[in-house]
Amino acid sequence: MSDFKKLRVWRKAHALTLNVHRVAASIRGPQFAALRNQMVRAAMSVSANIVEGREQRTDREFARFLGYALGSTSELEHHFIVARDLRAISDADFSSTLGQIIDVRKMVHGLLAKLTGSKKSPSKRTVSSTSADSVKRTAGSG
């Protein structure tokens, strides 16, 4: 296949990784060490799976790796919700990074749809981020 650096989705995922690293580095305290680590690992997994998938021989194999990248975007979103709820990150860092996560997720879905020839990429279901916010509000009120 061709050079992964030419993929706009990879460039966006790479920028997300760099931003997540910056936000994670700002989290202080040994009690958040695992959270910092998981945030960075999930972000790196998004872009790394795009890279690894691009090197596969078929579109079907590439699509499999894009599926892994999608899973990592959801994992990363979860880590950011936890970090926000624990007040380990600012609301501004949460909002801006969540926007990046959603943008990358949409781009991966779009690429998957193009590879599979469908208008909608194969997924189990779509849950909006507002659902995550309502979960946060419910969990936080008590």
VEXDREN-2710 file (C-alpha; in Angstrom, 1 decimal):
% VEXDREN-2710
k/r/px/py/pz
1/MET/0.0/0.0/0.0
2/SER/1.1/3.6/0.0
3/ASP/2.7/5.9/2.5
4/PHE/0.7/6.2/5.7
5/LYS/1.9/9.8/6.2
6/LYS/-0.2/10.9/3.3
7/LEU/-3.4/9.8/5.0
8/ARG/-5.2/12.8/6.5
9/VAL/-6.7/10.5/9.2
10/TRP/-3.2/9.5/10.3
11/ARG/-2.1/13.1/10.5
12/LYS/-5.1/13.9/12.7
13/ALA/-4.5/10.8/14.9
14/HIS/-0.9/11.8/15.3
15/ALA/-1.8/15.3/16.4
16/LEU/-4.3/13.7/18.8
17/THR/-1.5/11.5/20.2
18/LEU/0.8/14.5/20.8
19/ASN/-2.0/16.5/22.5
20/VAL/-2.9/13.5/24.7
21/HIS/0.7/13.2/25.7
22/ARG/0.7/16.9/26.7
23/VAL/-2.5/16.6/28.7
24/ALA/-1.3/13.4/30.4
25/ALA/2.0/15.0/31.3
26/SER/0.1/17.8/33.1
27/ILE/-1.7/15.3/35.4
28/ARG/0.1/15.3/38.8
29/GLY/0.2/12.7/41.5
30/PRO/1.2/9.1/41.8
31/GLN/-2.4/8.0/42.1
32/PHE/-2.9/8.9/38.5
33/ALA/0.1/7.1/37.0
34/ALA/-2.0/4.2/35.6
35/LEU/-4.5/6.7/34.1
36/ARG/-1.7/8.8/32.4
37/ASN/-0.2/5.6/31.0
38/GLN/-3.4/4.3/29.6
39/MET/-4.4/7.6/28.1
40/VAL/-1.1/7.8/26.2
41/ARG/-1.2/4.1/25.2
42/ALA/-4.8/4.4/23.8
43/ALA/-3.9/7.5/21.8
44/MET/-0.8/5.9/20.4
45/SER/-2.8/2.8/19.5
46/VAL/-5.2/4.8/17.3
47/SER/-2.4/6.1/15.0
48/ALA/-0.3/3.0/15.3
49/ASN/-3.2/0.8/14.1
50/ILE/-3.7/3.1/11.1
51/VAL/0.0/2.8/10.2
52/GLU/0.0/-1.0/10.7
53/GLY/-3.2/-1.4/8.7
54/ARG/-2.0/0.7/5.8
55/GLU/0.8/-1.8/5.4
56/GLN/-1.5/-4.8/4.9
57/ARG/-2.0/-6.4/1.6
58/THR/-5.8/-6.0/1.2
59/ASP/-8.5/-3.5/2.0
60/ARG/-10.2/-6.1/4.2
61/GLU/-7.0/-6.4/6.4
62/PHE/-6.7/-2.6/6.5
63/ALA/-10.3/-2.4/7.6
64/ARG/-9.6/-4.8/10.5
65/PHE/-6.9/-2.5/11.8
66/LEU/-9.1/0.5/11.4
67/GLY/-11.6/-1.4/13.6
68/TYR/-8.9/-1.6/16.3
69/ALA/-8.2/2.1/15.9
70/LEU/-11.9/2.8/16.5
71/GLY/-11.9/0.7/19.6
72/SER/-8.9/2.7/20.9
73/THR/-10.8/6.0/20.3
74/SER/-13.6/4.8/22.5
75/GLU/-11.1/3.6/25.1
76/LEU/-9.4/7.0/25.0
77/GLU/-12.7/8.8/25.4
78/HIS/-13.4/6.8/28.5
79/HIS/-10.0/7.6/30.0
80/PHE/-10.7/11.3/29.4
81/ILE/-14.1/11.1/31.0
82/VAL/-12.6/9.4/34.1
83/ALA/-9.8/12.1/34.2
84/ARG/-12.4/14.9/34.0
85/ASP/-14.6/13.3/36.6
86/LEU/-11.6/12.9/39.0
87/ARG/-10.7/16.5/38.3
88/ALA/-7.3/15.4/37.1
89/ILE/-7.6/17.5/33.9
90/SER/-9.2/20.8/33.1
91/ASP/-12.6/21.2/31.5
92/ALA/-10.8/23.0/28.6
93/ASP/-8.4/20.1/28.0
94/PHE/-11.3/17.7/28.2
95/SER/-13.4/19.5/25.7
96/SER/-10.7/20.2/23.2
97/THR/-9.3/16.7/23.3
98/LEU/-12.8/15.2/23.1
99/GLY/-13.4/17.2/20.0
100/GLN/-10.2/15.7/18.5
101/ILE/-11.2/12.2/19.5
102/ILE/-14.6/12.6/17.8
103/ASP/-13.1/14.1/14.6
104/VAL/-10.6/11.2/14.3
105/ARG/-13.4/8.6/15.0
106/LYS/-15.5/10.1/12.3
107/MET/-12.6/10.1/9.9
108/VAL/-11.8/6.4/10.7
109/HIS/-15.5/5.6/10.2
110/GLY/-15.4/7.3/6.8
111/LEU/-12.3/5.5/5.7
112/LEU/-13.9/2.2/6.8
113/ALA/-17.0/3.0/4.8
114/LYS/-14.9/3.8/1.7
115/LEU/-12.9/0.5/2.1
116/THR/-16.0/-1.6/2.6
117/GLY/-18.0/0.1/-0.1
118/SER/-20.8/0.9/2.2
119/LYS/-22.3/4.3/3.1
120/LYS/-22.1/3.5/6.8
121/SER/-19.1/1.6/8.3
122/PRO/-19.8/-1.6/10.0
123/SER/-20.4/-1.0/13.7
124/LYS/-22.4/-2.4/16.5
125/ARG/-24.1/0.9/17.4
126/THR/-23.4/4.5/17.8
127/VAL/-23.6/6.3/21.2
128/SER/-23.2/10.0/21.3
129/SER/-20.9/11.8/23.7
130/THR/-23.8/13.4/25.3
131/SER/-24.7/10.0/26.6
132/ALA/-21.3/9.8/28.2
133/ASP/-22.0/13.2/29.8
134/SER/-25.3/12.0/31.2
135/VAL/-23.5/9.0/32.7
136/LYS/-20.9/11.3/34.2
137/ARG/-23.6/13.5/35.7
138/THR/-25.4/10.5/37.2
139/ALA/-22.2/9.0/38.6
140/GLY/-21.0/12.3/39.9
141/SER/-24.3/13.1/41.8
142/GLY/-24.2/11.1/44.9
END
